[in-house]
Amino acid sequence: MTSLRAANPGVAETLTPDLCIVGAGAGGLAVATAAAAFGVSTVLVEKGAMGGDRRAAGGIAIAALAAAARRAADIRAAGAFGLDAKLADIDVARVLAQVRQAAASFAPDETQERFEAMGVRVIRVTGRFLDDRTLVAGDVSVRARRFIVATGSRPATPDIEGLSETPHLGADTIFDLASAPAHLGVLGGDPAAIELAQAFVRLGSRVTLFGGGEALADFDPDMAELLRDRLTRDGVDWRDRAKVRSVAQHENGVEISAEGEGGSISCDALLVATGRTPAIGELDLDRAGVRHGADGIETDSGLRTSNRRIYAIGDCAAGQPRMTHAVTEQAARVARSALFRLSAKADARMVPRILFTDPEIARCGLSEAEARAIRDDVVTHRWPFSGNERARVEHAAQGHLKVIAMRRGEILGCAIIGRGASEMIALWSLAIARKARLNDMASLMVAQPTLSDMARRISLQSLAPVARDRWVRRALSLLRTLG
């Protein structure tokens, strides 16, 4: 300890816990909760607000706004059900107020006092690594058995002239608006850009979306095109090929100067949702021997860094899905590894990826392109929503289910576009994780009429070639002769 204080005169206290967690977002708090439950000595370092940024609340707010927008769209389409319904003027200020209320009602109890009562030492300053096993946080040094970096990410700011001087909103601050803008300009690239563009246009705003292709690149190309077509029919002016050169504030709002595909526009408000960048700049990772880059901290399949004492989870880890449910799952895996030395290995491609639009897009496992790149026995199966009784009676027959499998039936991936896709994908995620085959799925007993019946029907369809196999037919013929 003498040498440590000599190198860092400001150090007044040295802690030696089993676990040190850097970052109190969803992932960091999940690990801290698990460690405290087992009585493991834990230090939590967080300079900002407990609970991290407002992403989780922002996700709930987007879901609440999309739900209101979907109701508005359903009322407009009520004639398909034989109903004479008309949508009066939408009080968007009231809608936004209930969205804020919904997000606030789900705010978890993430106070410093709660975690300290659980036995976690909470240090509310910036942490930085001094060497490969020491973190300094203010006047405290921490020499832990294991470190978990969960510092998350911050909104990425595109290199566009004038943007830093122009007032703009983010996906987590747009709900602070008192009313909906008459014309909302969106610089996209993040899933939230597409989700919010559709919601606001359905609530009566004019919406111009620049970008958005990056968010769709993670999904089946056919499904992405179907969604793009739906948003265009909803009224979103989607300018994916336009190049935004500059933005500037003017008397009535914001001027967006762009080249190609429609040119420049004036809008009342500007939303910037162009992705996120890892928040790792203050950690001094090089001193800890942790490899990192622009995409975040490099980890192996068990979320360990190049320093075996240090894990990284969530948005700060390179190559990991940046979704709340993915972070929670990573936290559980790392807790098992750090506390019990159990394997934390998992394939990030198995995490469900979802766009909460209407129709929803969801996928898990390998895409068709990924599967065909590594195997030559890949077969794809499709089932349209129009072939499902529940989808037809609800006039939600747009979309289809696509399953990527091996010829012998092992399921490699699944993609769904259609209403309810985010709920349906969970079954396929479990099937892939448990290495189920299509014949296992064919034995599902599901209620009818339900959207879930598509899982059974597509699996039965995949078995049709077996019925035509000559050896199967010969076996049946032999059995018939035996009575």
Steps between C-alpha positions, in 0.01 A plus 500: 500500500799727560610477136145567384476816707843607382385470138165665580537751785126569495405144597361491854340154510562164333218248455542133413151370409418186307327705233528854368236619255564813297171647384156497663282449195266205450783248463716625785210515744385150402844358582520701823160368609603140435832542681335661802242220518783250547685713753791574266698813586428747221601853406294696249658803333272747320555870444155568353146414593420158641327303229716651228348714226133508404513223239285252690239765573535615140423150376184486709404848381544398135283193561232716663508752216488224238200344678310829481597545135388146417159570655470807279587290194251232604221756531575628151480141372180413692300486178662163422310359801169651391526778754420862429768664712667836448809639669446844644789740554780334694607675819868416462593699811275268700650196327854614585397565860372143542817370332713680760277367774533145367880524490515646851278226640755237400798677651675240720628562850861572408607731782843501656339446840333178383824346378694610805230336715568181302868522599639651180760775540398776257759756386358794305801621301676415175700180506819439302743211490844551649636161395377152407336439838444842657227757444519847652174683579559838659709443813417128509698224329330168427696177459224253425510131415286572193391819321191545284490801270140600425533867410251483213495747213403852409317632193726523198519846347539494123757728340253747350572869470302710746357212700679584825358855488148394400244397764397138444334212678611145574299179524489541879418873508240532224227417750574822684319684220183676611334425165576321176691697235312571179805380306758275666837452333680179598864413451480122526717190526373378836191276535338772709514735200274271298268420792454866588459607138206264455342592834510876442372479143205292620426762763478771238851641459670528166822297523809504280750225579861525382675165532354202682661243272755408767226388738340283230830342393478257792179345364392284209515717184152398384352584838687830514353596164148412618543723805640783292194476273266508802662810648482673163128419476455634854643830377869495600711684241793258505817643343751225554728602216515871581824638644448752780766768475401750768230610740423845629250658734271762352206705624239226456707191573785316327631503145643166382720535193537177304619383161293269283160335550279798570753763599481720808209547740383723781353333808367603838714259703800277440546150642850350484513122548807389309620226731715496810869494586662310792563708813852378578718806443567573869594148611871495401451148365849486351648509850294191585611313190147499355472506122238738362404695191240735359231231537579439866690256717606174336366190677493125443183288488495505880517883512854498641744762376867456415558542875355185654403685817274739309165441329304742282124493445237707330549783255867550589585147376579471129288267291223458756133580429411842642160422645377501858404132501844410361676695775294327769587159355870589485490614863358163605772313310782711641364467853512120465855515370639758743332356810493127431756458219235348277515539123361826365537409135213579266444594138392864470311412181247307709377816670164610351520821299176694468365813334184612682335641193166401344547241366770389739818332379676243717784257443728266692774258410665504160363694205459314173816665361702413811380140495576448131847648546600224740286203387391345172196311634284801592127496428262793556131463582238776480148535631291810419290678759223480241499124560415549867136527610568743786701737281227502234209572733698783661588643156870464588591263218801700383822316574652155517701261712833373367698213654857415402586137567725214394361228275483264798281753683734672747383862536769762434303823494162665476367830372147637530328810368144561612291612793607308810844404363672617821293251702527212252880514474550381860390146411750480215777643717441219748489242220836614363660515844381147576607373155145396418401366160203583286338165579508603870319821413247306292385324817403829667148513634374856467160660537318608187453750357831651613802646328711238678343233281729618220791334681324165482380545143839599358660204677242258361558649155873431532425128550306471172803368303522208745155384391622482141818308580494164321643311797232641728234400248645149475497470879134606508419248228672226697311592816172486307575147385558396859148615589 
